[in-house]
Amino acid sequence: MKQSIIIAALFTACTGTLRAQEATTNTESKPLRLNAYAEAYYQYDMNNPMSNARPGFVYSHNRNNEVSLNLAYLKANYSTAKTRANLALAVGSYMNANYAAEPGVLKNIYEGNIGLKISKKHDLWIDAGIFSSHLGFESAVGKDNWTLTRSLFADNSPYFETGAKITYTSPGGKWLLSGLVLNGWQRIQRVDGNTTPAFGHQLSYKPNEKLTLNSSSFIGNDKPDSLRQMRYFHNLYAVYQVNAKFGITAGFDIGAEQKTKSSSTYNTWYTTVLIAKYKLTHQFSLTARGEYYRDRAGVIIATGTANGCSTFGYSLNADYAILPNVVWRTEVKQLSSKEAIFRQGNDAFSSNSISTTTALAISF
């Protein structure tokens, strides 16, 4: 009920402001815009876990054998030559899984930030608030991703972050450079007892319309000071649109975290992913994905097994654009692990997980 009241109030306030601006002038571009997104899905895991939940390291499309809402939000965007701001309130199983540690109304803030241009000659901005993560090429918004479900690559690195950043974009948009000060690893509020900020960078290069190269990092401690363990993480990916029909995305993540406070030894993990998309027609496309995730010490994915998480993933999805703003997607995915880490039925475990997901997404 509270979520409905909040979203309704935002919609009423923003609509009222927008109407007032429309009455002022018909010639200027309007600085305030509203948009919305919703994605409903059904997923069936052949292991049929009795909890109706996907494995604990799956945070998007994580409900099994039920019709569910992954993400729905209403967003207001304000943009002028010198200022910008975003506010988006959201609900869905994605929000429940990824914002579980946040208190109260913060659980429903998908995005909330303000920005100021600080140079007259250059495209240089300072922004502060809650943002989508600077790590990785996948976001929580299904329609913006080549695959229906997220990769292990995306599910186990931050989807969102809170802090401040300074961003420079070169003339022509070929280079983007950003430096960030953050509250932690996918945090709105910092962990209790933690007094240390985290840091990050993003460097993106687009030499032409076909190719994007990106390097991003995270450095920080996401535990109370009494248990401080520094974490170092780097994300690298490339997107190459070969032609109008065929594109390839490749990514590699690697991370290291101190084994104990002040330790000179580290636990490491890494993951790699390769995605290929082929557009058969203007409305229909096919996408294949292969991935591998290795976290023996359980820094990110704790399995409680001797070899930790050592998992291969394969998926194939078909997308059909019913309308320009409505897409129907279906995906078949297999996760195969060295250990039996996938719950099967009520109390058994399997080393394989095969699932089928179908989803309908709309944006307006």
C-alpha positions in Angstrom: 0.0 0.0 0.0 2.8 2.4 0.9 4.6 1.7 -2.4 1.4 2.5 -4.3 0.8 5.7 -2.4 4.5 6.8 -3.1 4.3 6.1 -6.8 0.9 7.7 -7.2 2.1 10.8 -5.4 5.2 11.1 -7.6 3.1 10.6 -10.7 0.6 13.3 -9.7 3.3 15.8 -8.7 5.3 15.3 -11.9 2.3 15.4 -14.1 1.1 18.6 -12.6 4.6 20.2 -13.1 4.7 19.0 -16.7 1.3 20.5 -17.5 2.4 23.8 -16.0 5.4 23.8 -18.3 3.3 23.0 -21.3 1.1 26.0 -20.6 4.2 28.3 -20.4 5.5 27.7 -23.9 5.1 25.4 -26.9 8.4 26.4 -28.5 11.0 25.4 -25.8 12.1 21.9 -25.2 10.6 20.7 -21.9 13.2 20.0 -19.2 11.0 17.6 -17.3 10.1 14.2 -18.8 8.3 11.2 -17.4 8.8 7.6 -18.4 7.9 4.2 -17.1 8.9 0.6 -17.5 7.4 -2.8 -16.5 8.5 -6.4 -17.0 6.5 -9.4 -16.0 7.9 -13.0 -16.3 7.2 -16.6 -15.6 10.2 -19.0 -14.9 10.3 -22.7 -14.4 13.4 -24.4 -13.0 13.4 -28.2 -13.7 14.9 -28.8 -10.2 11.6 -27.3 -8.9 12.9 -26.0 -5.5 10.1 -26.0 -3.0 10.9 -22.5 -1.9 10.0 -21.3 -5.4 13.3 -19.3 -5.4 16.2 -19.5 -7.8 19.7 -20.0 -6.3 20.8 -17.4 -3.8 23.3 -15.9 -6.2 20.5 -15.1 -8.7 19.1 -11.6 -8.0 17.2 -10.8 -11.1 14.3 -13.0 -12.4 14.7 -15.0 -9.2 11.2 -16.4 -8.6 10.4 -19.9 -9.8 7.1 -21.5 -11.0 5.1 -18.3 -10.6 4.1 -15.2 -12.6 6.1 -12.4 -11.1 7.0 -8.8 -11.7 10.7 -8.4 -12.1 10.9 -4.6 -12.2 8.4 -1.8 -12.7 9.3 1.9 -12.2 8.1 5.4 -12.8 10.9 7.9 -13.5 11.1 11.7 -13.7 14.0 13.2 -15.5 14.9 16.9 -15.4 17.6 18.2 -17.7 18.9 21.6 -18.7 22.2 22.8 -20.1 23.7 23.2 -16.6 21.7 20.9 -14.3 20.1 17.4 -14.3 18.3 15.2 -11.9 16.6 11.8 -11.9 14.1 10.2 -9.5 12.7 6.7 -10.1 10.6 4.7 -7.7 10.3 0.9 -8.3 8.8 -2.4 -7.2 9.3 -6.0 -8.2 11.2 -9.2 -7.3 14.4 -7.5 -8.5 13.9 -4.7 -5.9 13.1 -7.3 -3.1 16.3 -9.2 -3.8 18.8 -6.4 -4.4 17.5 -3.9 -1.8 17.0 -6.3 1.1 19.6 -4.7 3.2 18.2 -1.2 2.8 15.8 0.3 5.4 12.3 1.6 5.0 11.4 3.6 1.9 15.0 3.3 0.5 14.0 -0.2 -0.6 12.0 1.4 -3.4 14.4 4.0 -4.7 15.6 2.7 -8.0 17.4 5.9 -8.9 17.7 9.4 -7.3 20.4 11.8 -8.2 21.2 15.4 -9.1 24.0 16.8 -11.3 25.7 20.2 -12.0 27.8 21.1 -15.0 31.0 22.7 -13.7 32.7 23.9 -16.9 31.6 26.3 -19.6 34.0 24.9 -22.1 33.9 21.2 -21.4 31.3 18.5 -20.9 32.3 18.1 -17.2 29.7 17.2 -14.5 29.5 16.5 -10.8 26.6 14.2 -9.8 25.6 12.9 -6.4 22.9 10.4 -5.2 21.8 6.9 -6.2 22.9 5.7 -9.7 23.0 2.6 -11.8 26.3 0.9 -11.4 29.3 1.9 -13.4 30.4 -1.7 -13.5 29.4 -4.0 -16.3 27.3 -3.8 -19.5 24.1 -5.2 -18.1 21.4 -3.2 -16.2 18.3 -4.1 -14.3 16.1 -2.9 -17.2 15.4 -6.0 -19.3 14.7 -4.2 -22.6 18.2 -2.7 -22.5 20.0 -6.1 -22.4 20.6 -8.6 -25.1 19.5 -11.5 -23.0 16.3 -12.0 -21.0 17.9 -13.0 -17.7 21.1 -11.5 -16.4 24.5 -13.3 -16.5 26.3 -14.4 -13.3 28.7 -11.7 -14.4 26.0 -9.0 -13.7 24.0 -10.7 -10.8 27.1 -10.8 -8.6 28.5 -7.3 -9.1 26.7 -4.1 -8.2 23.5 -3.1 -10.0 23.4 0.2 -8.2 25.6 2.5 -6.1 25.4 5.6 -4.0 27.9 8.4 -3.8 29.3 11.2 -5.9 31.2 11.2 -9.2 32.9 13.6 -11.6 32.5 12.7 -15.3 34.1 14.1 -18.4 33.0 13.3 -21.9 35.2 14.4 -24.8 33.9 16.4 -27.8 32.2 13.9 -30.1 31.6 11.5 -27.3 34.5 9.1 -28.1 35.9 9.2 -24.5 34.2 9.1 -21.1 36.2 9.3 -17.9 34.6 9.1 -14.5 35.9 9.0 -10.9 33.6 8.0 -8.0 33.4 8.1 -4.2 30.9 5.5 -3.0 29.2 4.2 0.1 30.1 0.6 -0.6 29.5 -2.4 -2.8 25.9 -2.0 -3.9 24.8 0.1 -1.0 22.5 3.1 -0.4 23.4 3.3 3.3 26.9 2.4 4.4 27.3 -0.8 6.6 27.0 0.0 10.3 30.4 0.5 11.8 32.0 1.3 8.5 33.7 4.7 8.3 35.7 4.2 5.1 34.5 5.4 1.6 35.0 3.2 -1.4 36.3 4.5 -4.8 35.9 3.6 -8.4 36.7 4.7 -12.0 35.2 4.2 -15.4 37.0 4.7 -18.7 35.0 4.2 -21.9 36.2 4.5 -25.5 34.0 4.5 -28.6 36.1 5.1 -31.6 33.1 4.6 -33.9 29.5 3.5 -33.8 30.4 -0.2 -33.9 32.8 -0.6 -31.1 32.8 0.2 -27.3 35.6 -0.6 -25.0 35.2 -0.2 -21.2 37.3 -0.4 -18.1 35.8 0.0 -14.6 37.0 -0.6 -11.1 36.0 -0.7 -7.4 38.3 -0.3 -4.4 37.0 -0.4 -0.8 35.9 -2.2 2.3 32.3 -3.3 2.6 32.5 -4.5 6.2 32.6 -2.8 9.7 36.0 -1.2 10.5 36.6 -3.9 13.1 36.5 -6.6 10.3 38.0 -4.4 7.5 38.9 -6.4 4.4 39.9 -4.4 1.4 38.3 -5.5 -1.9 39.8 -4.7 -5.3 37.6 -5.4 -8.4 38.1 -4.7 -12.1 35.5 -5.0 -14.9 36.5 -5.1 -18.6 34.2 -5.5 -21.5 33.9 -4.8 -25.3 30.8 -4.5 -27.4 31.3 -4.9 -31.2 28.3 -4.4 -33.5 29.7 -6.1 -36.6 26.8 -4.9 -38.8 23.1 -4.0 -38.5 22.2 -7.6 -37.8 25.1 -9.1 -35.8 26.7 -8.1 -32.6 29.2 -9.5 -30.0 29.8 -8.6 -26.4 32.7 -10.0 -24.3 33.4 -9.3 -20.7 35.9 -10.3 -17.9 35.7 -9.5 -14.2 38.4 -10.2 -11.6 38.3 -9.4 -7.9 40.5 -9.9 -4.8 39.7 -9.4 -1.1 41.9 -9.7 1.9 41.5 -13.0 3.7 41.4 -11.3 7.1 41.9 -7.8 8.5 45.4 -6.4 7.6 46.2 -9.6 5.8 48.8 -9.7 3.0 47.0 -12.6 1.3 43.9 -12.5 -0.7 40.9 -14.6 -1.9 40.3 -14.1 -5.6 37.4 -14.7 -8.0 36.8 -14.2 -11.7 34.2 -14.5 -14.3 34.0 -14.3 -18.1 31.1 -14.0 -20.5 30.5 -14.0 -24.3 27.2 -13.0 -25.9 26.3 -13.0 -29.6 23.1 -11.5 -31.0 21.7 -11.9 -34.5 18.7 -10.0 -35.8 16.8 -12.0 -38.3 14.2 -9.4 -39.0 13.3 -5.9 -37.8 11.2 -7.6 -35.1 12.8 -10.9 -34.3 16.3 -11.7 -32.9 18.2 -14.6 -31.4 20.9 -14.3 -28.7 23.3 -17.0 -27.4 25.4 -16.7 -24.2 28.2 -18.6 -22.7 29.7 -17.8 -19.3 31.9 -19.1 -16.5 32.1 -18.0 -12.8 34.8 -19.1 -10.4 34.8 -18.2 -6.7 36.5 -20.9 -4.8 36.7 -19.1 -1.4 33.1 -17.9 -1.6 33.8 -14.2 -1.4 30.8 -13.3 -3.5 29.0 -16.6 -4.0 29.1 -18.7 -0.7 28.2 -22.3 -1.5 29.5 -24.0 1.7 31.3 -26.6 -0.6 34.9 -27.6 -0.8 35.4 -26.1 -4.3 33.1 -23.2 -3.9 31.4 -21.9 -7.0 32.8 -23.2 -10.3 29.9 -22.8 -12.7 29.4 -22.8 -16.4 26.3 -21.2 -17.9 24.7 -21.4 -21.4 21.6 -19.8 -22.7 19.6 -19.1 -25.8 16.8 -16.6 -26.1 14.4 -15.4 -28.8 13.0 -11.9 -28.8 10.0 -10.6 -30.7 9.1 -6.9 -30.8 5.3 -6.8 -30.8 5.3 -3.0 -30.9 8.2 -0.5 -30.8 7.8 -0.3 -27.0 6.6 -3.9 -26.3 8.9 -6.9 -26.5 8.1 -10.6 -25.7 11.2 -12.7 -24.8 11.8 -16.4 -24.1 15.0 -18.0 -22.8 16.3 -21.4 -22.0 19.3 -21.5 -19.7 21.5 -24.2 -18.1 23.9 -23.7 -15.2 26.3 -26.5 -14.6 28.5 -26.6 -11.5 31.4 -28.8 -10.3 29.6 -29.1 -6.9 25.9 -29.9 -6.1 24.9 -26.3 -5.3 21.4 -26.1 -6.8 18.5 -27.0 -4.6 16.3 -29.8 -6.0 12.9 -30.3 -4.5 12.8 -29.9 -0.8 16.1 -31.1 0.6 18.3 -32.5 -2.2 20.9 -30.7 -4.3 22.0 -31.0 -7.9 25.0 -29.9 -9.9 22.8 -28.7 -12.8 20.0 -26.2 -13.2 17.9 -26.0 -16.4 15.3 -23.2 -16.5 12.9 -21.7 -19.1 11.8 -18.1 -18.7 9.4 -16.0 -20.7 8.8 -12.3 -20.2 6.8 -9.4 -21.5 8.2 -5.9 -21.2 6.7 -2.5 -21.9 8.2 1.0 -21.8 6.5 4.3 -22.2 
